Amino acid sequence: MLTKTRTLTQFLIEERRRFPEASGAFNSLVLAVALACKSLSKRVAHGALAGMYGAAGEVNVQGESQQKLDVLANDTFLHCLQWGGDARGMLSEEMEQPWINEVDGQGDYLLAFDPLDGSSNIDVNLSVGSVFSLLRAPEERKRAEARDFLQPGARQIAAGYAIYGPATMLVLTVGRGVYGFTLDPEIGEFLLTHPRMTIAPQTKEFAINASNSRFWEPPIKRYVEECLAGIHGPRGKDFNMRWIASLVAEAHRILTRGGVFMYPRDTKDPSKPGRLRLLYEANPIGMLIEQAGGRASTGSEPVLKVQPDSPHQRIGFVFGSREEVERIERYHAEPPTPELDTPLFNLRGLFRSNS
């Protein structure tokens, strides 16, 4: 099998040959991320047998209750990435302040990551994952600062995620398309199984948390209403709705079979301009989606163009099949339209209040 299928290491070496001036630091950093993902794959697979279910009794910087595996995953990433000296700083969902390399100016890269996305799914044995974004550190050889991470997503040099499901996969882009690697547990290597992953421009599937419908902005309500109206509605076709509550799992489904995902800004908590984090969730997933031919947006503009203003900034996020995301952006740009007159949305309909 190894003679016919490239390993992640072989893939990275081949990519590096395209850039003779590049050092081995980039490959070393990506492989360290892969090592962390291999370790977490084993921990997640052991589940309750390893006593890893349940809350850790702490609250992270997001105000969310940490699960035991959240803490373990964050420690695993730090352990695997610190020793090589290739990262000048690391920003994580689970840390209020970034980890900074003790040697001032050492390391050419910054890593932003969510060590365990979808951890609320752990106790019910559903897929979870890890997400990461790789940025260049400032050319000036100085100690890293939190503001160094405040780069728009278009400046990422690599991004990816690992999904811990029936098989563990690492999905990666280094700016030249999207590639999926499946972990072979017998040899402990990620093998290239999904070259050049692409997203069809059209779809009949969307993902959104419908329980928040009363808080949605009008363009999102309009889009979902049109989809649910089905073949007799303005879209002229039936749609399926999905929701996994794991960004990695949603992104993986869309990369493998198409669709559109929506976690838009809403009015449920006016103090939060969205739910997902820009630097280590929306930006890396956005880069993967765009590299696969899809589109990633805030709902009204490309997410990769957004200038971050804080390390843990939240944002609305819509991504997937290009034509669907462009339609949602167009609805945001147009004046509000009257709501559809359909039984699904009457006073006692699926997404309407009975009051």
Secondary structure, DSSP 8 states (H G I E B T S, - for coil): -TTTS-BHHHHHHHHHHT-TT--SHHHHHHHHHHHHHHHHHHHHHHGGGGT--SEEEEE-TTS-EEEHHHHHHHHHHHHHHHTT--EEEEEETT-SS-EE-SSTT--SEEEEEEEEETGGGGGGT--EEEEEEEEE--SS-----GGGG---GGG-SEEEEEEESSSEEEEEESSS-EEEEEEETTTTEEEEEE-S----S--SEEE--GGGGGGB-HHHHHHHHHHHTGGGSTT-S--EEE--S-HHHHHHHHHHH--EEEE--BSSSTT-S-SEEIIIIIHHHHHHHHHTT-EEESSSSBGGG----STT-EE-EEEESHHHHHHHHHHHHS--------GGGSTTSTTS---
